[in-house]
Amino acid sequence: MQDTSQQYDDVIAKCRSLFLNKMSDYGSAWRILRLPSLTDQIFIKAQRIRGLQQNAVRRVDEGEVSEFIGIINYCTMALIQLEKGVVEQPDLSVEEATKLYDQQIATTKQLMLDKNHDYGEAWREMRVSSLTDLILQKLLRVKQIEDNSGKTLVSEGIDANYQDMINYSVFALIHIEQQ
């Protein structure tokens, strides 16, 4: 599992770098986004990945990698929004946002390590297309929970779904890198 931990860190380093560069360009403008808006952004990216996987012709010269990175970063933003709440004006410095990003990723990575131990790295035998479908399923669950005002009867909450989407995206990127 040590290999998985290092591979995870390598993927996250790329995502974090893009997040920080965008923070430098745009500041924390994303802090005004409500959770359904973030969920919809993630949904668009997941749908595009699925389209790329199903369609032989691509009209935009960007592949799955940038979309999976986007899912990871938008899910991390959503987790931060869940913790801090939505604001009317950008309110985080690059340093503050980086700290929050790192905290959410650390928690999400620990979840991955725990589940990976229990599932015996089953994700390594999965197809990238299956990981994409699982992300889309999680998104539909999140949308339903959002439509239910965040209430669930027996299911895990929105945060767990965002964390799973991050982890599925990391797994997909590891698979893509190994191809």
N, C-alpha and C positions, 0 to 999 in steps of 0.2 A: 504493500500500500504506500510505501515511501515514494515510489515512482509516481503514483497518482497525486500525492501531495505536491510534489515538485512540478508536475505537469499542470496542476491546478494553479499554482503560483505563477507559472510562466504565462498562462492564458490571462490571468487577472492582471498581471503587470502590463500587458498590452491594453486591456480595457481601462485600467486606471490611468495610464498615460494619455489616452484619448480623452477621458473624462477631465483630467487636469488641463489639457490643452484647450478644451471647449470652455472650461471654467475661465481660463485666461482670456479667451475671445469674447465670451458672452456673460461672464459673471454667473450669478446664481438665479438667472431669470426663470429657470425651471421651478423655482420654489413657489411660484404662483399657480402651478398646475394642480388641479384637483386629481384625486386618485383615478376617477373614471377617464380623465384625459390621458394620464400616464398609461393606464390599461389599454386604451385605444391605440396609443403609439406602439406599444408592445405588440398588440394584435396585428397592426399593419405590417410590422417587421416579420412576424411569424407567418402571416399570409403570403408575403413576398417570398420567403424562404420556400414555402410549400409550392408556390408557383414556379420558382426556379427549379425545384426538384421534379416537377411534373412536365414542364414545358421544354421542348427541345430548343426553341429559339429564345434568345435573350436580347432585349432591345436596349437595356441599360448595362453598361460595363462595370457592374458591381456584383460580386457574388455573395454567397451565403455568409462568408466570414464577417463582413462588415455588419450584416444584419444580426448575427448572433451576438456580436460585441454590443450592438445597440440594445438588444434585449437585456443583456447583463447590466448595462449602465442604466437603462430606464427602470429596471426592477430595483436596482440599488437606490435610485432616486425615490421610487415609490416607498421603499422601506424607510427611508429618511423622512418622507412626508408623513407616514404613519406614526413615526415617533415624535416628530416636531410639530406637525400640523401644517396646514397651508397658510401662506402669508399673502398680503396684498402687494408687497414690494420685495424685490430680492434683498436678502438679509444676511447672507453668508459670505465670508471671505474665502479665498481659495484654501487657506489653512484650515478653517473651520469645516468646510465641505470635505476636505481631504480626510480629516479626522473622522467625521461621520461615515464617509465612504468606507474607510478602513475598518471601522467598528462593525458595520453591517456585513462586510465581506468576511470578516473573521468569524462572526456568528454563523454565517451561511456555510462557510468552509467546514466548521466544526460539525454542523448538521450533516454535511456530505460525508465527512469521515466516519461519523457514527452510523449512518445508513449504509455506507460503502462496506463497513465491517460486517454489518448484519446481512447484507445482500450478496456479499462475496464478489464484489465488482462485476455484477451481472451486466452493467451498462456497457462493458467492453465487448459484449456479444451482440449488442443492439445496433441497429442501423441508424444513421443520421436522420433518415426520414421518419423513423419511429419516435426519435427524440423530438422532432418537429411536431409530430402529431400529439405527443404528450404535452408539449408547451401550449398548443392550441386548446387542448382539453382543459388545462389549468386556467387558461384565459377565459374560457366559457364559464368555468366555475367561479372565477373572480367576478366576472360580469354579473352572474346570478347573485352572488353574495352582495355586491354593490347595489343591485336592484332591490335586495332585501334589507337595505339600510345597514349592512354589515353584520346582520344577525344570522347565526347558523344554529341548527338544533343539535347535530352530532358531528359535524364536519370541522376540520381544521380551519383556521381563519385565513384571512387574505394574506397575512405575512408569510405563512408557511407555503402558500402557493407561489408567491413571488420568489421565495428562497429556492423552491424546487425548480422554477423556471431558470433561475441563475445557474443552478447546478446542472440541469439538462443542457443548457447552452454551453457551459464549460466542457461537458462531456462531448458534445457535438464538435466543438472546436478542436479538442484533443484528437478525435477521430479524423477530422479533416486534415490536421497537421501530419498525421501518420500515414495518410494515403499517398 
